[in-house]
Amino acid sequence: MFAFPDEAAWNEAEDAVEFPVRLGEYEGRVFVARRVFHDMIGARPAPERCVELFHLNRAAFERAAEAKLRARELSADANIRIDGRDMRRLR
């Protein structure tokens, strides 16, 4: 069972919203790049706006993370990075 603890925050180094994910023994981080939010609103959002948009669309981002975990699409550091393609696949 997937678990997404209720903490999401801006990660300056990644230029992304970051939130945790757990699945059994696996514990990782999910990064949603600012570009994803740019694509959503058509403008470059400030970090605070990205976090706000994340919370408004949280279920979609969690589904994208679940899909990447099921497909074992982890980055080299064993975390998940969501891009615009991942979001378009959900439509």
PyMOL Python script that loads the backbone (N, CA, C, O; Angstrom):
from pymol import cmd

cmd.read_pdbstr("""\
ATOM      1  N   MET A   1       0.833  -1.179   0.000  1.00  0.00           N
ATOM      2  CA  MET A   1       0.000   0.000   0.000  1.00  0.00           C
ATOM      3  C   MET A   1       0.881   1.247   0.000  1.00  0.00           C
ATOM      4  O   MET A   1       1.827   1.348   0.781  1.00  0.00           O
ATOM      5  N   PHE A   2       0.567   2.181  -0.870  1.00  0.00           N
ATOM      6  CA  PHE A   2       1.299   3.427  -0.967  1.00  0.00           C
ATOM      7  C   PHE A   2       0.914   4.353   0.178  1.00  0.00           C
ATOM      8  O   PHE A   2      -0.252   4.413   0.570  1.00  0.00           O
ATOM      9  N   ALA A   3       1.885   5.068   0.708  1.00  0.00           N
ATOM     10  CA  ALA A   3       1.619   6.079   1.735  1.00  0.00           C
ATOM     11  C   ALA A   3       2.341   7.361   1.336  1.00  0.00           C
ATOM     12  O   ALA A   3       3.515   7.347   0.966  1.00  0.00           O
ATOM     13  N   PHE A   4       1.616   8.454   1.420  1.00  0.00           N
ATOM     14  CA  PHE A   4       2.161   9.767   1.117  1.00  0.00           C
ATOM     15  C   PHE A   4       1.961  10.657   2.337  1.00  0.00           C
ATOM     16  O   PHE A   4       0.942  11.339   2.442  1.00  0.00           O
ATOM     17  N   PRO A   5       2.924  10.657   3.264  1.00  0.00           N
ATOM     18  CA  PRO A   5       2.777  11.526   4.439  1.00  0.00           C
ATOM     19  C   PRO A   5       2.507  12.964   4.009  1.00  0.00           C
ATOM     20  O   PRO A   5       2.946  13.404   2.946  1.00  0.00           O
ATOM     21  N   ASP A   6       1.795  13.666   4.832  1.00  0.00           N
ATOM     22  CA  ASP A   6       1.268  14.981   4.462  1.00  0.00           C
ATOM     23  C   ASP A   6       2.281  16.118   4.528  1.00  0.00           C
ATOM     24  O   ASP A   6       1.941  17.199   5.010  1.00  0.00           O
ATOM     25  N   GLU A   7       3.479  15.921   4.074  1.00  0.00           N
ATOM     26  CA  GLU A   7       4.445  16.998   4.062  1.00  0.00           C
ATOM     27  C   GLU A   7       4.943  17.231   2.638  1.00  0.00           C
ATOM     28  O   GLU A   7       5.485  16.327   2.003  1.00  0.00           O
ATOM     29  N   ALA A   8       4.757  18.416   2.162  1.00  0.00           N
ATOM     30  CA  ALA A   8       5.266  18.802   0.850  1.00  0.00           C
ATOM     31  C   ALA A   8       5.908  20.169   1.024  1.00  0.00           C
ATOM     32  O   ALA A   8       5.373  21.034   1.718  1.00  0.00           O
ATOM     33  N   ALA A   9       7.048  20.356   0.394  1.00  0.00           N
ATOM     34  CA  ALA A   9       7.770  21.616   0.548  1.00  0.00           C
ATOM     35  C   ALA A   9       8.568  21.907  -0.715  1.00  0.00           C
ATOM     36  O   ALA A   9       8.814  21.022  -1.534  1.00  0.00           O
ATOM     37  N   TRP A  10       8.958  23.139  -0.849  1.00  0.00           N
ATOM     38  CA  TRP A  10       9.794  23.547  -1.967  1.00  0.00           C
ATOM     39  C   TRP A  10      11.227  23.121  -1.692  1.00  0.00           C
ATOM     40  O   TRP A  10      11.735  23.313  -0.587  1.00  0.00           O
ATOM     41  N   ASN A  11      11.881  22.543  -2.694  1.00  0.00           N
ATOM     42  CA  ASN A  11      13.289  22.165  -2.611  1.00  0.00           C
ATOM     43  C   ASN A  11      14.042  23.032  -3.610  1.00  0.00           C
ATOM     44  O   ASN A  11      13.957  22.819  -4.819  1.00  0.00           O
ATOM     45  N   GLU A  12      14.764  23.993  -3.107  1.00  0.00           N
ATOM     46  CA  GLU A  12      15.473  24.960  -3.952  1.00  0.00           C
ATOM     47  C   GLU A  12      16.517  24.291  -4.840  1.00  0.00           C
ATOM     48  O   GLU A  12      16.646  24.633  -6.015  1.00  0.00           O
ATOM     49  N   ALA A  13      17.259  23.344  -4.285  1.00  0.00           N
ATOM     50  CA  ALA A  13      18.316  22.669  -5.046  1.00  0.00           C
ATOM     51  C   ALA A  13      17.754  21.905  -6.244  1.00  0.00           C
ATOM     52  O   ALA A  13      18.398  21.835  -7.290  1.00  0.00           O
ATOM     53  N   GLU A  14      16.573  21.339  -6.100  1.00  0.00           N
ATOM     54  CA  GLU A  14      15.934  20.571  -7.174  1.00  0.00           C
ATOM     55  C   GLU A  14      15.032  21.443  -8.049  1.00  0.00           C
ATOM     56  O   GLU A  14      14.602  21.012  -9.119  1.00  0.00           O
ATOM     57  N   ASP A  15      14.742  22.674  -7.597  1.00  0.00           N
ATOM     58  CA  ASP A  15      13.791  23.561  -8.275  1.00  0.00           C
ATOM     59  C   ASP A  15      12.467  22.815  -8.477  1.00  0.00           C
ATOM     60  O   ASP A  15      11.905  22.764  -9.571  1.00  0.00           O
ATOM     61  N   ALA A  16      11.997  22.235  -7.350  1.00  0.00           N
ATOM     62  CA  ALA A  16      10.829  21.357  -7.414  1.00  0.00           C
ATOM     63  C   ALA A  16      10.111  21.295  -6.070  1.00  0.00           C
ATOM     64  O   ALA A  16      10.684  21.593  -5.021  1.00  0.00           O
ATOM     65  N   VAL A  17       8.846  20.900  -6.132  1.00  0.00           N
ATOM     66  CA  VAL A  17       8.118  20.537  -4.923  1.00  0.00           C
ATOM     67  C   VAL A  17       8.531  19.112  -4.594  1.00  0.00           C
ATOM     68  O   VAL A  17       8.616  18.255  -5.473  1.00  0.00           O
ATOM     69  N   GLU A  18       8.783  18.876  -3.323  1.00  0.00           N
ATOM     70  CA  GLU A  18       9.235  17.563  -2.868  1.00  0.00           C
ATOM     71  C   GLU A  18       8.260  17.029  -1.827  1.00  0.00           C
ATOM     72  O   GLU A  18       7.813  17.760  -0.943  1.00  0.00           O
ATOM     73  N   PHE A  19       7.934  15.730  -1.947  1.00  0.00           N
ATOM     74  CA  PHE A  19       7.105  15.084  -0.932  1.00  0.00           C
ATOM     75  C   PHE A  19       7.535  13.637  -0.781  1.00  0.00           C
ATOM     76  O   PHE A  19       8.084  13.048  -1.713  1.00  0.00           O
ATOM     77  N   PRO A  20       7.284  13.051   0.410  1.00  0.00           N
ATOM     78  CA  PRO A  20       7.719  11.676   0.658  1.00  0.00           C
ATOM     79  C   PRO A  20       6.737  10.638   0.137  1.00  0.00           C
ATOM     80  O   PRO A  20       5.549  10.911  -0.035  1.00  0.00           O
ATOM     81  N   VAL A  21       7.259   9.439  -0.109  1.00  0.00           N
ATOM     82  CA  VAL A  21       6.430   8.299  -0.494  1.00  0.00           C
ATOM     83  C   VAL A  21       6.981   7.060   0.201  1.00  0.00           C
ATOM     84  O   VAL A  21       8.191   6.897   0.363  1.00  0.00           O
ATOM     85  N   ARG A  22       6.055   6.189   0.607  1.00  0.00           N
ATOM     86  CA  ARG A  22       6.437   4.906   1.206  1.00  0.00           C
ATOM     87  C   ARG A  22       5.638   3.800   0.538  1.00  0.00           C
ATOM     88  O   ARG A  22       4.451   3.943   0.246  1.00  0.00           O
ATOM     89  N   LEU A  23       6.324   2.702   0.309  1.00  0.00           N
ATOM     90  CA  LEU A  23       5.677   1.497  -0.210  1.00  0.00           C
ATOM     91  C   LEU A  23       6.424   0.311   0.388  1.00  0.00           C
ATOM     92  O   LEU A  23       7.523  -0.025  -0.052  1.00  0.00           O
ATOM     93  N   GLY A  24       5.827  -0.317   1.386  1.00  0.00           N
ATOM     94  CA  GLY A  24       6.508  -1.412   2.068  1.00  0.00           C
ATOM     95  C   GLY A  24       7.809  -0.926   2.678  1.00  0.00           C
ATOM     96  O   GLY A  24       7.825   0.014   3.472  1.00  0.00           O
ATOM     97  N   GLU A  25       8.897  -1.574   2.298  1.00  0.00           N
ATOM     98  CA  GLU A  25      10.226  -1.209   2.802  1.00  0.00           C
ATOM     99  C   GLU A  25      10.803   0.033   2.123  1.00  0.00           C
ATOM    100  O   GLU A  25      11.722   0.660   2.649  1.00  0.00           O
ATOM    101  N   TYR A  26      10.268   0.383   0.963  1.00  0.00           N
ATOM    102  CA  TYR A  26      10.801   1.528   0.204  1.00  0.00           C
ATOM    103  C   TYR A  26      10.322   2.840   0.818  1.00  0.00           C
ATOM    104  O   TYR A  26       9.136   3.012   1.098  1.00  0.00           O
ATOM    105  N   GLU A  27      11.249   3.750   1.020  1.00  0.00           N
ATOM    106  CA  GLU A  27      10.944   5.121   1.413  1.00  0.00           C
ATOM    107  C   GLU A  27      11.765   6.025   0.512  1.00  0.00           C
ATOM    108  O   GLU A  27      12.991   5.921   0.459  1.00  0.00           O
ATOM    109  N   GLY A  28      11.085   6.907  -0.190  1.00  0.00           N
ATOM    110  CA  GLY A  28      11.792   7.795  -1.098  1.00  0.00           C
ATOM    111  C   GLY A  28      11.163   9.171  -1.128  1.00  0.00           C
ATOM    112  O   GLY A  28      10.257   9.485  -0.355  1.00  0.00           O
ATOM    113  N   ARG A  29      11.660   9.971  -2.029  1.00  0.00           N
ATOM    114  CA  ARG A  29      11.181  11.332  -2.214  1.00  0.00           C
ATOM    115  C   ARG A  29      10.679  11.462  -3.647  1.00  0.00           C
ATOM    116  O   ARG A  29      11.213  10.851  -4.572  1.00  0.00           O
ATOM    117  N   VAL A  30       9.651  12.266  -3.801  1.00  0.00           N
ATOM    118  CA  VAL A  30       9.102  12.558  -5.121  1.00  0.00           C
ATOM    119  C   VAL A  30       9.356  14.036  -5.390  1.00  0.00           C
ATOM    120  O   VAL A  30       9.084  14.886  -4.542  1.00  0.00           O
ATOM    121  N   PHE A  31       9.879  14.334  -6.573  1.00  0.00           N
ATOM    122  CA  PHE A  31      10.153  15.705  -6.964  1.00  0.00           C
ATOM    123  C   PHE A  31       9.299  16.058  -8.174  1.00  0.00           C
ATOM    124  O   PHE A  31       9.315  15.362  -9.189  1.00  0.00           O
ATOM    125  N   VAL A  32       8.556  17.150  -8.046  1.00  0.00           N
ATOM    126  CA  VAL A  32       7.742  17.658  -9.153  1.00  0.00           C
ATOM    127  C   VAL A  32       8.386  18.968  -9.588  1.00  0.00           C
ATOM    128  O   VAL A  32       8.337  19.965  -8.868  1.00  0.00           O
ATOM    129  N   ALA A  33       8.987  18.955 -10.765  1.00  0.00           N
ATOM    130  CA  ALA A  33       9.740  20.113 -11.258  1.00  0.00           C
ATOM    131  C   ALA A  33       8.851  21.332 -11.477  1.00  0.00           C
ATOM    132  O   ALA A  33       7.669  21.212 -11.799  1.00  0.00           O
ATOM    133  N   ARG A  34       9.445  22.500 -11.296  1.00  0.00           N
ATOM    134  CA  ARG A  34       8.711  23.748 -11.515  1.00  0.00           C
ATOM    135  C   ARG A  34       8.116  23.787 -12.915  1.00  0.00           C
ATOM    136  O   ARG A  34       7.043  24.355 -13.116  1.00  0.00           O
ATOM    137  N   ARG A  35       8.793  23.194 -13.871  1.00  0.00           N
ATOM    138  CA  ARG A  35       8.314  23.198 -15.261  1.00  0.00           C
ATOM    139  C   ARG A  35       6.920  22.571 -15.378  1.00  0.00           C
ATOM    140  O   ARG A  35       6.123  22.998 -16.213  1.00  0.00           O
ATOM    141  N   VAL A  36       6.623  21.576 -14.562  1.00  0.00           N
ATOM    142  CA  VAL A  36       5.304  20.940 -14.575  1.00  0.00           C
ATOM    143  C   VAL A  36       4.239  21.969 -14.208  1.00  0.00           C
ATOM    144  O   VAL A  36       3.177  22.017 -14.830  1.00  0.00           O
ATOM    145  N   PHE A  37       4.518  22.779 -13.212  1.00  0.00           N
ATOM    146  CA  PHE A  37       3.559  23.799 -12.781  1.00  0.00           C
ATOM    147  C   PHE A  37       3.472  24.923 -13.810  1.00  0.00           C
ATOM    148  O   PHE A  37       2.408  25.508 -14.014  1.00  0.00           O
ATOM    149  N   HIS A  38       4.596  25.218 -14.455  1.00  0.00           N
ATOM    150  CA  HIS A  38       4.606  26.204 -15.541  1.00  0.00           C
ATOM    151  C   HIS A  38       3.661  25.755 -16.644  1.00  0.00           C
ATOM    152  O   HIS A  38       2.880  26.547 -17.172  1.00  0.00           O
ATOM    153  N   ASP A  39       3.742  24.470 -16.986  1.00  0.00           N
ATOM    154  CA  ASP A  39       2.859  23.929 -18.026  1.00  0.00           C
ATOM    155  C   ASP A  39       1.387  24.006 -17.619  1.00  0.00           C
ATOM    156  O   ASP A  39       0.510  24.160 -18.469  1.00  0.00           O
ATOM    157  N   MET A  40       1.124  23.899 -16.321  1.00  0.00           N
ATOM    158  CA  MET A  40      -0.260  23.928 -15.830  1.00  0.00           C
ATOM    159  C   MET A  40      -0.892  25.308 -15.960  1.00  0.00           C
ATOM    160  O   MET A  40      -2.072  25.428 -16.289  1.00  0.00           O
ATOM    161  N   ILE A  41      -0.092  26.362 -15.698  1.00  0.00           N
ATOM    162  CA  ILE A  41      -0.679  27.708 -15.656  1.00  0.00           C
ATOM    163  C   ILE A  41      -0.181  28.630 -16.761  1.00  0.00           C
ATOM    164  O   ILE A  41      -0.689  29.741 -16.913  1.00  0.00           O
ATOM    165  N   GLY A  42       0.805  28.186 -17.533  1.00  0.00           N
ATOM    166  CA  GLY A  42       1.286  28.983 -18.650  1.00  0.00           C
ATOM    167  C   GLY A  42       2.217  30.114 -18.273  1.00  0.00           C
ATOM    168  O   GLY A  42       2.442  31.019 -19.076  1.00  0.00           O
ATOM    169  N   ALA A  43       2.764  30.085 -17.069  1.00  0.00           N
ATOM    170  CA  ALA A  43       3.707  31.104 -16.616  1.00  0.00           C
ATOM    171  C   ALA A  43       4.632  30.468 -15.587  1.00  0.00           C
ATOM    172  O   ALA A  43       4.301  29.448 -14.982  1.00  0.00           O
ATOM    173  N   ARG A  44       5.789  31.080 -15.399  1.00  0.00           N
ATOM    174  CA  ARG A  44       6.748  30.559 -14.418  1.00  0.00           C
ATOM    175  C   ARG A  44       6.277  30.938 -13.009  1.00  0.00           C
ATOM    176  O   ARG A  44       6.321  32.112 -12.639  1.00  0.00           O
ATOM    177  N   PRO A  45       5.830  29.957 -12.228  1.00  0.00           N
ATOM    178  CA  PRO A  45       5.307  30.264 -10.897  1.00  0.00           C
ATOM    179  C   PRO A  45       6.416  30.385  -9.849  1.00  0.00           C
ATOM    180  O   PRO A  45       7.473  29.764  -9.961  1.00  0.00           O
ATOM    181  N   ALA A  46       6.147  31.189  -8.846  1.00  0.00           N
ATOM    182  CA  ALA A  46       7.038  31.291  -7.695  1.00  0.00           C
ATOM    183  C   ALA A  46       6.950  29.984  -6.906  1.00  0.00           C
ATOM    184  O   ALA A  46       5.968  29.252  -7.031  1.00  0.00           O
ATOM    185  N   PRO A  47       7.960  29.687  -6.102  1.00  0.00           N
ATOM    186  CA  PRO A  47       7.925  28.455  -5.316  1.00  0.00           C
ATOM    187  C   PRO A  47       6.654  28.299  -4.475  1.00  0.00           C
ATOM    188  O   PRO A  47       6.108  27.200  -4.385  1.00  0.00           O
ATOM    189  N   GLU A  48       6.183  29.378  -3.863  1.00  0.00           N
ATOM    190  CA  GLU A  48       4.980  29.302  -3.043  1.00  0.00           C
ATOM    191  C   GLU A  48       3.770  28.904  -3.876  1.00  0.00           C
ATOM    192  O   GLU A  48       2.913  28.150  -3.413  1.00  0.00           O
ATOM    193  N   ARG A  49       3.700  29.406  -5.096  1.00  0.00           N
ATOM    194  CA  ARG A  49       2.594  29.067  -5.996  1.00  0.00           C
ATOM    195  C   ARG A  49       2.694  27.603  -6.424  1.00  0.00           C
ATOM    196  O   ARG A  49       1.671  26.933  -6.567  1.00  0.00           O
ATOM    197  N   CYS A  50       3.909  27.102  -6.630  1.00  0.00           N
ATOM    198  CA  CYS A  50       4.088  25.688  -6.979  1.00  0.00           C
ATOM    199  C   CYS A  50       3.560  24.794  -5.864  1.00  0.00           C
ATOM    200  O   CYS A  50       2.876  23.808  -6.134  1.00  0.00           O
ATOM    201  N   VAL A  51       3.871  25.128  -4.617  1.00  0.00           N
ATOM    202  CA  VAL A  51       3.388  24.334  -3.487  1.00  0.00           C
ATOM    203  C   VAL A  51       1.865  24.403  -3.430  1.00  0.00           C
ATOM    204  O   VAL A  51       1.207  23.393  -3.181  1.00  0.00           O
ATOM    205  N   GLU A  52       1.307  25.580  -3.657  1.00  0.00           N
ATOM    206  CA  GLU A  52      -0.142  25.731  -3.671  1.00  0.00           C
ATOM    207  C   GLU A  52      -0.777  24.873  -4.766  1.00  0.00           C
ATOM    208  O   GLU A  52      -1.759  24.174  -4.517  1.00  0.00           O
ATOM    209  N   LEU A  53      -0.220  24.926  -5.969  1.00  0.00           N
ATOM    210  CA  LEU A  53      -0.737  24.118  -7.073  1.00  0.00           C
ATOM    211  C   LEU A  53      -0.595  22.626  -6.788  1.00  0.00           C
ATOM    212  O   LEU A  53      -1.452  21.827  -7.165  1.00  0.00           O
ATOM    213  N   PHE A  54       0.494  22.263  -6.120  1.00  0.00           N
ATOM    214  CA  PHE A  54       0.661  20.868  -5.735  1.00  0.00           C
ATOM    215  C   PHE A  54      -0.513  20.413  -4.861  1.00  0.00           C
ATOM    216  O   PHE A  54      -1.114  19.369  -5.115  1.00  0.00           O
ATOM    217  N   HIS A  55      -0.830  21.195  -3.843  1.00  0.00           N
ATOM    218  CA  HIS A  55      -1.905  20.800  -2.932  1.00  0.00           C
ATOM    219  C   HIS A  55      -3.262  20.760  -3.636  1.00  0.00           C
ATOM    220  O   HIS A  55      -4.112  19.934  -3.302  1.00  0.00           O
ATOM    221  N   LEU A  56      -3.463  21.638  -4.596  1.00  0.00           N
ATOM    222  CA  LEU A  56      -4.719  21.637  -5.344  1.00  0.00           C
ATOM    223  C   LEU A  56      -4.845  20.423  -6.264  1.00  0.00           C
ATOM    224  O   LEU A  56      -5.952  20.019  -6.619  1.00  0.00           O
ATOM    225  N   ASN A  57      -3.714  19.851  -6.642  1.00  0.00           N
ATOM    226  CA  ASN A  57      -3.693  18.719  -7.583  1.00  0.00           C
ATOM    227  C   ASN A  57      -2.985  17.501  -6.985  1.00  0.00           C
ATOM    228  O   ASN A  57      -2.468  16.655  -7.716  1.00  0.00           O
ATOM    229  N   ARG A  58      -2.967  17.420  -5.682  1.00  0.00           N
ATOM    230  CA  ARG A  58      -2.201  16.384  -4.980  1.00  0.00           C
ATOM    231  C   ARG A  58      -2.529  14.969  -5.460  1.00  0.00           C
ATOM    232  O   ARG A  58      -1.617  14.171  -5.676  1.00  0.00           O
ATOM    233  N   ALA A  59      -3.789  14.650  -5.627  1.00  0.00           N
ATOM    234  CA  ALA A  59      -4.177  13.286  -6.027  1.00  0.00           C
ATOM    235  C   ALA A  59      -3.540  12.904  -7.368  1.00  0.00           C
ATOM    236  O   ALA A  59      -3.099  11.767  -7.539  1.00  0.00           O
ATOM    237  N   ALA A  60      -3.490  13.827  -8.302  1.00  0.00           N
ATOM    238  CA  ALA A  60      -2.884  13.537  -9.613  1.00  0.00           C
ATOM    239  C   ALA A  60      -1.389  13.282  -9.477  1.00  0.00           C
ATOM    240  O   ALA A  60      -0.856  12.378 -10.121  1.00  0.00           O
ATOM    241  N   PHE A  61      -0.707  14.065  -8.649  1.00  0.00           N
ATOM    242  CA  PHE A  61       0.727  13.856  -8.460  1.00  0.00           C
ATOM    243  C   PHE A  61       1.003  12.534  -7.752  1.00  0.00           C
ATOM    244  O   PHE A  61       1.980  11.854  -8.067  1.00  0.00           O
ATOM    245  N   GLU A  62       0.154  12.168  -6.803  1.00  0.00           N
ATOM    246  CA  GLU A  62       0.307  10.880  -6.134  1.00  0.00           C
ATOM    247  C   GLU A  62       0.083   9.732  -7.107  1.00  0.00           C
ATOM    248  O   GLU A  62       0.802   8.734  -7.055  1.00  0.00           O
ATOM    249  N   ARG A  63      -0.904   9.854  -7.996  1.00  0.00           N
ATOM    250  CA  ARG A  63      -1.126   8.804  -9.015  1.00  0.00           C
ATOM    251  C   ARG A  63       0.083   8.682  -9.937  1.00  0.00           C
ATOM    252  O   ARG A  63       0.475   7.573 -10.298  1.00  0.00           O
ATOM    253  N   ALA A  64       0.675   9.804 -10.318  1.00  0.00           N
ATOM    254  CA  ALA A  64       1.865   9.773 -11.180  1.00  0.00           C
ATOM    255  C   ALA A  64       3.019   9.081 -10.460  1.00  0.00           C
ATOM    256  O   ALA A  64       3.745   8.294 -11.068  1.00  0.00           O
ATOM    257  N   ALA A  65       3.192   9.367  -9.179  1.00  0.00           N
ATOM    258  CA  ALA A  65       4.254   8.715  -8.402  1.00  0.00           C
ATOM    259  C   ALA A  65       4.005   7.211  -8.295  1.00  0.00           C
ATOM    260  O   ALA A  65       4.933   6.415  -8.435  1.00  0.00           O
ATOM    261  N   GLU A  66       2.769   6.829  -8.049  1.00  0.00           N
ATOM    262  CA  GLU A  66       2.417   5.403  -7.979  1.00  0.00           C
ATOM    263  C   GLU A  66       2.732   4.703  -9.294  1.00  0.00           C
ATOM    264  O   GLU A  66       3.284   3.603  -9.301  1.00  0.00           O
ATOM    265  N   ALA A  67       2.381   5.341 -10.404  1.00  0.00           N
ATOM    266  CA  ALA A  67       2.635   4.743 -11.725  1.00  0.00           C
ATOM    267  C   ALA A  67       4.133   4.548 -11.950  1.00  0.00           C
ATOM    268  O   ALA A  67       4.559   3.517 -12.472  1.00  0.00           O
ATOM    269  N   LYS A  68       4.926   5.539 -11.556  1.00  0.00           N
ATOM    270  CA  LYS A  68       6.374   5.409 -11.738  1.00  0.00           C
ATOM    271  C   LYS A  68       6.947   4.326 -10.834  1.00  0.00           C
ATOM    272  O   LYS A  68       7.855   3.604 -11.246  1.00  0.00           O
ATOM    273  N   LEU A  69       6.444   4.197  -9.623  1.00  0.00           N
ATOM    274  CA  LEU A  69       6.910   3.121  -8.736  1.00  0.00           C
ATOM    275  C   LEU A  69       6.539   1.753  -9.287  1.00  0.00           C
ATOM    276  O   LEU A  69       7.355   0.832  -9.278  1.00  0.00           O
ATOM    277  N   ARG A  70       5.312   1.623  -9.765  1.00  0.00           N
ATOM    278  CA  ARG A  70       4.887   0.330 -10.328  1.00  0.00           C
ATOM    279  C   ARG A  70       5.743  -0.058 -11.531  1.00  0.00           C
ATOM    280  O   ARG A  70       6.046  -1.234 -11.735  1.00  0.00           O
ATOM    281  N   ALA A  71       6.128   0.937 -12.322  1.00  0.00           N
ATOM    282  CA  ALA A  71       6.961   0.686 -13.499  1.00  0.00           C
ATOM    283  C   ALA A  71       8.453   0.638 -13.152  1.00  0.00           C
ATOM    284  O   ALA A  71       9.300   0.438 -14.023  1.00  0.00           O
ATOM    285  N   ARG A  72       8.755   0.824 -11.866  1.00  0.00           N
ATOM    286  CA  ARG A  72      10.144   0.837 -11.384  1.00  0.00           C
ATOM    287  C   ARG A  72      10.984   1.894 -12.082  1.00  0.00           C
ATOM    288  O   ARG A  72      12.151   1.668 -12.402  1.00  0.00           O
ATOM    289  N   GLU A  73      10.380   3.039 -12.312  1.00  0.00           N
ATOM    290  CA  GLU A  73      11.062   4.163 -12.957  1.00  0.00           C
ATOM    291  C   GLU A  73      11.617   5.112 -11.909  1.00  0.00           C
ATOM    292  O   GLU A  73      11.104   6.213 -11.711  1.00  0.00           O
ATOM    293  N   LEU A  74      12.666   4.668 -11.246  1.00  0.00           N
ATOM    294  CA  LEU A  74      13.322   5.493 -10.238  1.00  0.00           C
ATOM    295  C   LEU A  74      14.538   6.169 -10.844  1.00  0.00           C
ATOM    296  O   LEU A  74      15.149   5.643 -11.774  1.00  0.00           O
ATOM    297  N   SER A  75      14.888   7.326 -10.321  1.00  0.00           N
ATOM    298  CA  SER A  75      16.098   8.006 -10.779  1.00  0.00           C
ATOM    299  C   SER A  75      17.316   7.311 -10.164  1.00  0.00           C
ATOM    300  O   SER A  75      17.167   6.397  -9.352  1.00  0.00           O
ATOM    301  N   ALA A  76      18.493   7.735 -10.542  1.00  0.00           N
ATOM    302  CA  ALA A  76      19.729   7.099 -10.071  1.00  0.00           C
ATOM    303  C   ALA A  76      19.853   7.115  -8.550  1.00  0.00           C
ATOM    304  O   ALA A  76      20.488   6.233  -7.973  1.00  0.00           O
ATOM    305  N   ASP A  77      19.252   8.109  -7.895  1.00  0.00           N
ATOM    306  CA  ASP A  77      19.313   8.188  -6.436  1.00  0.00           C
ATOM    307  C   ASP A  77      18.137   7.471  -5.761  1.00  0.00           C
ATOM    308  O   ASP A  77      17.901   7.656  -4.568  1.00  0.00           O
ATOM    309  N   ALA A  78      17.409   6.661  -6.517  1.00  0.00           N
ATOM    310  CA  ALA A  78      16.277   5.852  -6.028  1.00  0.00           C
ATOM    311  C   ALA A  78      15.071   6.691  -5.611  1.00  0.00           C
ATOM    312  O   ALA A  78      14.241   6.231  -4.828  1.00  0.00           O
ATOM    313  N   ASN A  79      14.968   7.898  -6.119  1.00  0.00           N
ATOM    314  CA  ASN A  79      13.811   8.746  -5.884  1.00  0.00           C
ATOM    315  C   ASN A  79      13.001   8.834  -7.172  1.00  0.00           C
ATOM    316  O   ASN A  79      13.344   8.212  -8.177  1.00  0.00           O
ATOM    317  N   ILE A  80      11.936   9.603  -7.132  1.00  0.00           N
ATOM    318  CA  ILE A  80      11.038   9.727  -8.275  1.00  0.00           C
ATOM    319  C   ILE A  80      11.019  11.173  -8.723  1.00  0.00           C
ATOM    320  O   ILE A  80      10.903  12.082  -7.900  1.00  0.00           O
ATOM    321  N   ARG A  81      11.132  11.391 -10.028  1.00  0.00           N
ATOM    322  CA  ARG A  81      11.037  12.724 -10.591  1.00  0.00           C
ATOM    323  C   ARG A  81       9.889  12.733 -11.598  1.00  0.00           C
ATOM    324  O   ARG A  81       9.882  11.977 -12.569  1.00  0.00           O
ATOM    325  N   ILE A  82       8.927  13.606 -11.338  1.00  0.00           N
ATOM    326  CA  ILE A  82       7.739  13.703 -12.187  1.00  0.00           C
ATOM    327  C   ILE A  82       7.918  14.863 -13.148  1.00  0.00           C
ATOM    328  O   ILE A  82       8.273  15.974 -12.754  1.00  0.00           O
ATOM    329  N   ASP A  83       7.662  14.578 -14.427  1.00  0.00           N
ATOM    330  CA  ASP A  83       7.736  15.636 -15.435  1.00  0.00           C
ATOM    331  C   ASP A  83       6.394  15.759 -16.146  1.00  0.00           C
ATOM    332  O   ASP A  83       5.439  15.059 -15.811  1.00  0.00           O
ATOM    333  N   GLY A  84       6.329  16.638 -17.112  1.00  0.00           N
ATOM    334  CA  GLY A  84       5.086  16.879 -17.836  1.00  0.00           C
ATOM    335  C   GLY A  84       4.546  15.649 -18.541  1.00  0.00           C
ATOM    336  O   GLY A  84       3.331  15.461 -18.606  1.00  0.00           O
ATOM    337  N   ARG A  85       5.422  14.808 -19.068  1.00  0.00           N
ATOM    338  CA  ARG A  85       4.987  13.582 -19.738  1.00  0.00           C
ATOM    339  C   ARG A  85       4.249  12.651 -18.781  1.00  0.00           C
ATOM    340  O   ARG A  85       3.244  12.035 -19.134  1.00  0.00           O
ATOM    341  N   ASP A  86       4.776  12.566 -17.560  1.00  0.00           N
ATOM    342  CA  ASP A  86       4.123  11.715 -16.558  1.00  0.00           C
ATOM    343  C   ASP A  86       2.704  12.191 -16.288  1.00  0.00           C
ATOM    344  O   ASP A  86       1.790  11.380 -16.138  1.00  0.00           O
ATOM    345  N   MET A  87       2.520  13.506 -16.227  1.00  0.00           N
ATOM    346  CA  MET A  87       1.194  14.065 -15.963  1.00  0.00           C
ATOM    347  C   MET A  87       0.265  13.869 -17.151  1.00  0.00           C
ATOM    348  O   MET A  87      -0.922  13.603 -16.965  1.00  0.00           O
ATOM    349  N   ARG A  88       0.783  13.996 -18.370  1.00  0.00           N
ATOM    350  CA  ARG A  88      -0.044  13.808 -19.566  1.00  0.00           C
ATOM    351  C   ARG A  88      -0.507  12.360 -19.694  1.00  0.00           C
ATOM    352  O   ARG A  88      -1.598  12.108 -20.204  1.00  0.00           O
ATOM    353  N   ARG A  89       0.300  11.411 -19.242  1.00  0.00           N
ATOM    354  CA  ARG A  89      -0.075   9.993 -19.293  1.00  0.00           C
ATOM    355  C   ARG A  89      -1.315   9.693 -18.466  1.00  0.00           C
ATOM    356  O   ARG A  89      -2.034   8.733 -18.743  1.00  0.00           O
ATOM    357  N   LEU A  90      -1.563  10.507 -17.458  1.00  0.00           N
ATOM    358  CA  LEU A  90      -2.710  10.280 -16.576  1.00  0.00           C
ATOM    359  C   LEU A  90      -4.039  10.716 -17.192  1.00  0.00           C
ATOM    360  O   LEU A  90      -5.103  10.333 -16.705  1.00  0.00           O
ATOM    361  N   ARG A  91      -3.985  11.492 -18.228  1.00  0.00           N
ATOM    362  CA  ARG A  91      -5.231  12.009 -18.834  1.00  0.00           C
ATOM    363  C   ARG A  91      -5.941  10.957 -19.627  1.00  0.00           C
ATOM    364  O   ARG A  91      -6.998  11.223 -20.199  1.00  0.00           O
TER     365      ARG A  91
END
""", "prot")
cmd.dss("prot")
cmd.show_as("cartoon", "prot")
cmd.util.cbc("prot")
cmd.orient("prot")
